[in-house]
Amino acid sequence: MLQANGESRQNLEFLGIQYKSLHAIGLDLGVIRGRDIVKNRQKFTILAVITFYLQCGLFVYAAHMFTIQIDKASTSLSLFNQGSLLCFKMFILLLRSDRLLKFIWDLNMLATMANDAEEELWLSENRYSKLIAKVYGIACLGATIASGLLPIVFILYEHFRGLEVNPFLPFDGEFPYEHLGLPIFILNYILSTIYVWTLLGMTIGMDTLFGWFVYAVSGHFRILCSKVAVTAAKIAQDDNHADFTRDVGSIVYYHNKILGFVNELNGIFGPIFWAEVAFSCLQMCFLIFNLNSGTDMRQKPFNLLVFLAISIQLMIYCFGGQKVKSENEALCNDIYYQFPWDKMKPSEKKMMLLPLMRSQEDTALRGLFFELDRNLLVYIYRTAFSYNTLLAAMKDN
């Protein structure tokens, strides 16, 4: 791939957003060895300590307020869930960094074998991935900026209107030495801002990286479908049987590589898929409940932006799983419908049974008990609204 100071580096042509986001928290996605992925250990450690400190503050506050004012507790629990989810994702990323970096390398290496027409299919899928990463990044960035600026805006508003100034953090939490007043408030405000920006780097970096994996695999599916179409056209249009054995061998080889990519995607991200659904159900519930019932109007703009960002996050995972399934189904249909079976020799028909049967194999992305697809997204929203009804009933009682 690319060379830097005599060392190989990943091709990050379409992973610029992911690289910058993870680089902001001390990681380097451009390396090829897992032991080198933590580029700035001091920075990464400091951010980890701050994250742990703020996570504890959020949990303590939520536990204290849950039986007193459940709507305030829901706001803190929502952010605590997101922080816990991202920390879990980061743990998996570091634990499986060798496999993840090799996966990036293998996807790019296989793409270098494409001809001009096939390369354009690969590039078109990567462009879609880059666009989605930008949209998701803007949504997350908006929520992050809102969390940092809204408290200042409300403080300035109360000051200039001559009202009693009630300083508050971007989110509610309980932290040591709060009774000391303004100095500790300023310190906690700075730490809260760093915490939110750390979560921003994690979520954009890791979620859009998964999105790129999906579109990269999809790009290879598109290339394979192109190979199928070319092989079928040689017989249908030119009655050329001379290259059939070689072309089918190329199709089988390429399909085996793609199926290996899907298995590796499940192997690396399987626990993350499970955590994404488990945590997101609760997180969406708390956000919906707070938007419907929350009494603190100062938190509603931030919660609305977070709801938008989490929705896009879930779409990346669920629609990503649906896309992989759809691409494999399209391949199966192409093999069946494009080949002129009436013009093929019996030996050629027999030879095509292998890729036809392999194309019918299940290529779902799984998170232990479920598959990632559009139905799962609907289930998450239904579950979230059900939890919202339960919380509303608990508040009324």
C-alpha positions in Angstrom: 0.0 0.0 0.0 1.3 3.5 0.9 4.8 4.0 2.1 5.8 6.4 4.9 9.4 6.5 6.1 10.0 3.1 4.6 7.0 1.5 6.4 3.8 0.3 4.8 0.6 2.1 5.8 -3.1 1.6 5.1 -4.8 3.1 2.1 -7.1 5.6 3.8 -8.4 7.4 0.6 -12.0 6.9 1.8 -11.3 6.7 5.5 -10.2 10.3 6.1 -13.1 11.0 8.5 -12.5 7.9 10.4 -8.7 8.5 10.6 -9.2 12.1 11.9 -11.8 11.1 14.5 -9.7 8.3 16.0 -6.5 10.4 15.7 -8.2 13.0 17.9 -8.3 10.5 20.8 -4.7 9.2 20.3 -5.3 6.3 17.8 -3.7 5.8 14.3 -5.9 3.9 11.8 -3.1 4.0 9.2 -0.9 1.5 10.8 -0.8 -2.2 9.8 0.0 -3.7 13.2 -2.4 -3.7 16.2 0.4 -2.9 18.7 0.9 0.4 16.9 -2.7 1.6 16.8 -2.4 3.6 20.0 -0.2 6.4 18.7 -0.3 8.8 21.7 -0.6 6.7 24.8 -0.4 9.6 27.2 -3.3 11.4 25.5 -5.3 8.2 25.2 -4.8 7.5 28.9 -5.8 11.0 30.0 -9.0 10.8 28.0 -9.8 7.4 29.4 -9.4 8.7 33.0 -11.7 11.7 32.2 -14.2 9.4 30.6 -14.3 7.1 33.6 -14.7 10.1 36.0 -17.6 11.5 34.0 -19.2 8.1 33.6 -19.2 7.7 37.4 -20.7 11.1 37.9 -23.5 10.4 35.5 -24.3 7.1 37.1 -24.3 8.4 40.6 -26.6 11.2 39.7 -29.0 9.0 37.8 -29.1 6.5 40.7 -29.8 9.3 43.1 -32.5 11.0 41.0 -34.3 7.9 39.6 -36.8 7.6 42.5 -37.1 11.4 42.9 -37.3 12.9 39.4 -37.2 10.3 36.7 -37.1 12.7 33.8 -33.8 14.2 35.0 -32.4 10.7 35.7 -33.3 9.7 32.1 -31.1 12.4 30.6 -28.1 11.3 32.5 -28.8 7.6 31.9 -29.0 8.3 28.1 -25.6 9.8 28.0 -24.2 7.2 30.4 -25.5 4.4 28.1 -23.9 6.1 25.1 -20.6 6.4 27.0 -20.7 2.8 28.1 -21.5 1.6 24.6 -18.6 3.6 23.1 -16.2 2.4 25.8 -17.2 -1.2 25.0 -16.7 -0.6 21.3 -13.3 0.9 21.9 -12.4 -2.1 24.0 -13.3 -4.5 21.2 -11.5 -2.3 18.7 -8.3 -2.5 20.7 -8.7 -6.1 21.6 -9.1 -7.1 17.9 -7.0 -4.4 16.4 -4.8 -6.8 14.5 -7.8 -8.4 12.8 -9.4 -5.1 12.1 -6.3 -3.5 10.5 -5.7 -6.7 8.4 -9.4 -6.5 7.3 -8.9 -2.9 6.0 -5.7 -4.1 4.2 -7.4 -7.1 2.6 -10.4 -5.2 1.3 -8.2 -2.6 -0.3 -5.7 -5.2 -1.7 -8.5 -7.2 -3.4 -9.8 -3.9 -5.0 -6.3 -3.4 -6.7 -7.1 -6.5 -8.8 -10.0 -4.8 -10.5 -10.0 -3.6 -14.1 -11.2 -0.1 -15.0 -14.9 -0.9 -15.1 -14.8 -2.9 -11.9 -12.8 -0.2 -10.2 -15.5 2.4 -10.9 -18.0 0.1 -9.1 -15.7 -0.1 -6.1 -15.2 3.7 -6.1 -18.9 4.4 -6.3 -19.6 2.3 -3.2 -16.8 4.1 -1.4 -18.2 7.5 -2.3 -21.6 6.5 -0.8 -19.8 5.5 2.4 -17.9 8.7 2.5 -21.1 10.7 2.1 -22.8 8.8 4.9 -19.8 9.4 7.2 -20.0 13.1 6.5 -23.7 13.3 7.3 -23.3 11.3 10.5 -20.3 13.3 11.5 -22.2 16.6 11.1 -25.1 15.3 13.2 -22.8 14.1 16.0 -20.8 17.4 15.8 -24.0 19.4 16.1 -25.0 17.6 19.2 -21.5 18.0 20.7 -21.4 21.7 19.9 -24.9 22.2 21.4 -23.8 20.4 24.6 -21.0 22.8 25.1 -22.6 26.1 24.0 -26.1 25.8 25.4 -25.1 26.2 29.0 -23.2 29.3 28.2 -26.1 30.7 26.1 -28.5 30.2 29.0 -26.1 31.7 31.6 -25.6 34.8 29.4 -29.4 35.1 28.8 -30.1 34.9 32.6 -27.3 37.4 33.3 -28.4 40.1 30.7 -32.1 39.7 31.7 -31.2 40.4 35.3 -32.4 36.9 36.4 -30.7 34.7 38.9 -27.9 32.9 37.2 -28.1 29.1 37.6 -24.9 27.7 36.0 -25.2 24.1 34.9 -23.1 21.5 33.1 -23.8 20.2 29.6 -25.5 17.3 31.4 -26.5 16.6 35.0 -24.1 14.6 37.2 -22.8 14.4 40.7 -19.1 15.0 41.2 -16.7 15.4 44.2 -16.3 18.8 45.9 -19.2 20.5 44.1 -19.9 22.4 47.3 -16.7 24.5 46.7 -18.6 26.5 44.1 -17.3 28.2 40.9 -13.8 26.8 40.6 -15.0 23.2 40.8 -17.9 24.1 38.4 -15.4 25.4 35.8 -13.2 22.4 36.2 -16.2 20.0 35.8 -17.4 22.0 32.8 -14.0 21.7 31.1 -13.9 18.0 31.8 -17.4 17.6 30.6 -16.6 19.3 27.3 -13.5 17.0 26.9 -15.6 14.0 27.7 -18.2 14.8 25.1 -15.6 15.5 22.5 -13.9 12.2 23.3 -17.2 10.4 22.7 -17.6 12.3 19.5 -14.2 11.0 18.2 -15.1 7.4 19.3 -18.6 7.3 17.8 -17.7 8.9 14.4 -14.5 6.9 14.1 -15.9 3.5 14.9 -19.5 3.7 13.6 -18.4 5.1 10.2 -15.6 2.6 10.0 -18.2 -0.2 10.2 -20.1 1.7 7.5 -17.1 1.7 5.3 -16.6 -2.0 5.8 -20.2 -2.7 4.7 -19.8 -0.5 1.5 -16.4 -2.0 0.8 -17.9 -5.5 0.9 -20.8 -4.3 -1.2 -18.3 -2.9 -3.7 -16.7 -6.3 -4.0 -20.2 -7.9 -4.5 -20.8 -5.4 -7.3 -17.4 -6.4 -8.9 -18.4 -10.1 -8.6 -21.8 -9.4 -10.3 -19.9 -7.7 -13.1 -17.7 -10.7 -13.5 -20.8 -12.9 -13.7 -22.4 -10.6 -16.3 -19.2 -10.7 -18.5 -18.9 -14.4 -18.3 -22.6 -14.9 -19.2 -22.3 -12.4 -22.1 -19.4 -14.4 -23.6 -21.7 -17.3 -24.2 -25.0 -15.5 -24.8 -23.6 -13.0 -27.3 -20.3 -14.4 -28.7 -20.9 -18.2 -28.1 -17.4 -18.2 -26.6 -16.9 -21.3 -24.4 -13.1 -21.3 -24.4 -12.7 -19.1 -21.4 -15.6 -20.5 -19.3 -13.6 -22.7 -17.0 -11.1 -19.9 -16.2 -13.9 -17.4 -15.7 -15.9 -19.6 -13.4 -12.8 -20.3 -11.4 -12.3 -16.5 -11.0 -15.9 -16.1 -9.9 -15.6 -18.9 -7.3 -12.3 -17.5 -6.0 -13.7 -14.0 -5.7 -16.9 -15.2 -4.0 -14.9 -17.2 -1.5 -13.0 -14.0 -0.6 -16.2 -12.0 -0.1 -17.8 -14.7 2.1 -14.6 -14.6 4.1 -15.0 -10.9 4.5 -18.6 -11.3 5.7 -17.4 -13.9 8.3 -14.6 -11.6 9.4 -17.1 -8.7 9.8 -19.2 -10.9 12.1 -16.1 -12.1 13.9 -14.8 -8.6 14.6 -18.1 -6.7 15.2 -20.3 -9.5 16.5 -20.2 -8.3 20.2 -20.5 -4.7 19.0 -23.7 -5.6 17.1 -25.2 -7.1 20.3 -24.1 -4.1 22.4 -25.5 -1.6 19.9 -28.9 -3.0 20.1 -29.0 -3.7 23.8 -27.8 -0.2 24.8 -29.6 1.7 22.0 -33.0 0.4 23.0 -32.5 1.9 26.5 -30.9 5.0 25.2 -33.7 5.7 22.7 -36.2 5.1 25.4 -34.6 7.7 27.8 -34.3 10.2 25.0 -37.9 9.8 23.9 -39.1 10.0 27.5 -37.1 13.1 28.2 -38.3 14.8 25.0 -41.9 14.0 25.8 -41.9 14.6 29.6 -38.7 16.4 30.5 -39.3 19.6 32.5 -35.8 21.1 31.9 -36.2 23.0 28.6 -32.5 23.7 28.6 -31.7 20.1 27.8 -34.2 19.5 25.0 -32.2 20.9 22.0 -29.3 18.8 23.0 -31.4 15.7 23.5 -33.1 16.3 20.1 -29.7 16.4 18.4 -28.6 13.3 20.2 -31.8 11.5 19.2 -31.0 12.4 15.6 -27.4 11.2 15.9 -28.4 7.9 17.5 -31.0 7.3 14.9 -28.4 7.7 12.1 -26.1 5.4 14.1 -28.7 2.7 14.2 -29.4 3.1 10.5 -25.8 2.6 9.7 -25.8 -0.8 11.5 -29.3 -2.0 10.5 -29.2 -0.9 6.9 -25.6 -2.0 6.7 -26.7 -5.6 7.6 -29.6 -5.3 5.1 -27.3 -4.2 2.4 -25.0 -7.1 2.8 -27.9 -9.5 2.6 -29.4 -7.7 -0.4 -26.1 -7.8 -2.3 -25.8 -11.5 -1.9 -29.4 -12.0 -3.0 -28.7 -9.9 -6.1 -25.6 -12.1 -6.9 -27.8 -15.2 -6.7 -30.4 -13.7 -9.0 -27.7 -12.6 -11.5 -26.2 -16.1 -11.6 -29.5 -17.7 -12.2 -31.0 -15.2 -14.7 -28.0 -13.9 -16.7 -26.5 -17.2 -17.8 -28.0 -18.6 -21.1 -28.6 -22.1 -19.7 -30.1 -23.3 -23.0 -26.7 -22.5 -24.8 -24.5 -24.1 -22.1 -23.0 -27.5 -22.2 -24.0 -30.0 -19.5 -20.5 -29.9 -18.1 -20.7 -26.1 -17.9 -24.1 -26.2 -16.2 -22.7 -28.7 -13.7 -19.7 -26.4 -13.1 -22.1 -23.5 -12.3 -23.9 -25.4 -9.5 -21.1 -24.5 -7.1 -21.3 -20.7 -7.4 -25.1 -20.9 -7.5 -25.3 -22.9 -4.3 -22.6 -20.7 -2.6 -24.6 -17.6 -3.5 -27.6 -19.0 -1.6 -25.6 -19.2 1.7 -26.7 -16.9 4.5 -24.6 -13.7 4.7 -26.4 -12.0 7.5 -24.6 -9.9 10.1 -25.4 -11.2 13.5 -25.3 -9.9 17.0 -25.7 -13.2 19.0 -29.5 -13.4 19.0 -30.6 -11.3 16.0 -29.7 -10.3 12.5 -29.0 -6.7 11.4 -31.7 -5.6 9.0 -34.5 -3.2 8.6 -36.8 -5.3 10.7 -34.4 -4.9 13.6 -34.5 -1.1 13.3 -38.3 -1.2 13.6 -38.1 -3.5 16.6 -35.7 -1.1 18.4 -38.0 1.8 17.9 -41.1 -0.2 19.0 -39.2 -1.4 22.1 -38.0 2.1 22.9 -41.5 3.5 22.8 -42.7 0.6 25.0 -40.1 1.4 27.6 -41.1 5.1 27.3 -44.7 4.2 28.2 -43.4 2.2 31.2 -41.3 5.1 32.4 -44.2 7.5 32.0 -46.4 5.3 34.1 -43.7 5.1 36.8 -43.5 8.9 36.8 -47.3 9.3 37.2 -47.3 6.9 40.1 
